[in-house]
Amino acid sequence: MIKDTRFQGYNMKGFQKDVTAGLVVGVVAIPLGLAFAIASGVEPIYGLYTTIIAGILISILGGSKYQIGGPTGAFVPLLFGIVMQYGYESLLIAGFLAGLMLVLMGLLKLGNLMKFIPRPVIIGFTTGIAIIIFSGQIASFLGMKVEKHEAFIDNMKELVIKADTISLYSIAVACICFIVILLAPRVLPRVPGPLLGLLVSTLAAYFLFRDKVATIGSTYGAIPKGFPEFHVPELSVETIITLLPVAFTIALLGGVESLLSATVADNMGGTKHDSNKELVGQGIANMATPFFGGIPATGAIARTATNIKSGAVSPMSGVIHGIVVLLVLLVLSPFAAHIPLASMAPILMFVAWNMSERKEFAHVLKTKTTDSAVLLVTFLVTVFTDLIMGVGIGLLIAFVTFIKKMSHTLKVRERKDDITEIVSTDDSGSKINVYNLEGPLFFGSIDVLESSILANLDNKTKILVLSMRRVTYMDTSAEAALLAIVNRIGKYKGKLIISGIQQQPKELLLSTGLYHKIEKQHFFKSREDALYFAKKQLNGSTDKVV
């Protein structure tokens, strides 16, 4: 049996600390679980089921010591869109498929690749989601009776059209919750603000505005008391094929979010997570929750941070947090029906505000670089068009701008001094070119290679010397450009000489056969040896330098 190093040195004192941390995080997770489920377009109980099942499994099977898993705000717009377009049952199937994809990603060791998603794309996407979540709670805050849409613009239009349905009672309840959340850290710092706000505003609504504000009970019915029932969604090949794109989006978003959360946990707790194991744990959790009606889950940054600040010492705190939510569900679920929907709005608004990364957003914008453009485009497309398109276009622009930047890193310098040393006045009819190459040789930089070298070759060229000591990488596109150079100079009965070739470019030339076409005796360790050989060739000598 493989020993879990996350429990190394674990003892009873550590367990007591985990119980305390798990209790605090469990209490924090309850209102968030309810709120995220409602905002995602599903019944609130499914948010609690997700918190319990996914929370426990992610802690046990994941690769982070302090990660707390469950439903998160990042998923809300995506899940709501899936429910609106395909229905709740299809959301369960998409969640299962996404879990399977996450497991495969982890087994294929793709965890580290997630880290290469550009920061401007993540910030733009996350801030866009925050705007969607915040704006989506305006109607609940104001007690308006509106029809929810997938598009941001349509939801904003709906607010204007249905402005006459505003309820002062709902506004009063929402403001009470908002004020309590705002003051809780100062007055009662040890009590989670969202929970305290939920309790106070619910009591105010029950005693002061009963039957005048919409509640969970009046909208969704009573919260079921007891363990979630096992349910197998109806599968078909057609359904699976239809849902694969959205499932991949859930998997990608879940993977990025969980690894970001794990990285935050590392920074706060001085640990190092296993990215691939974390993806496998997240995947298994997301494969399991749909069978109990749960929605997709991932690592929750805010709850993970709360876990660490509360003194957690192992993944056991995450397990305990899930058990706490389960016990509350078993004992107090009848009271949840009295929670006003207006009380949920401020909680999600605070979540949106905290996840918006507004400071980082402003910082990147101030740079006025291509990163600013990537950030802004990702943000605008995410908010006004589509989440998937937002990430896709953001990544595309980031990729194109990166390639453009990298193409300018290749420097081709002609060494005229070296030519003067080699060629005497009697050799003026012969032509020799000597170049220093510095930077990566890849598909984005071959234009520089062709315009600087290939274009200058003619029938007078007898020898071309390329110094490649500072070329650490070459791809097959660059290899093809080098082959064109070899063919051109061969046409003019000339010779190509290469000095200082590094390991990776050499291995590539060997694998393609170009190394042997250039001929082994034309490769030299130093530029001096290469130039000496070139001089001998121009003087008609057959001596070779080894």
Disulfide bonds with the S-S distance in Angstrom:
none
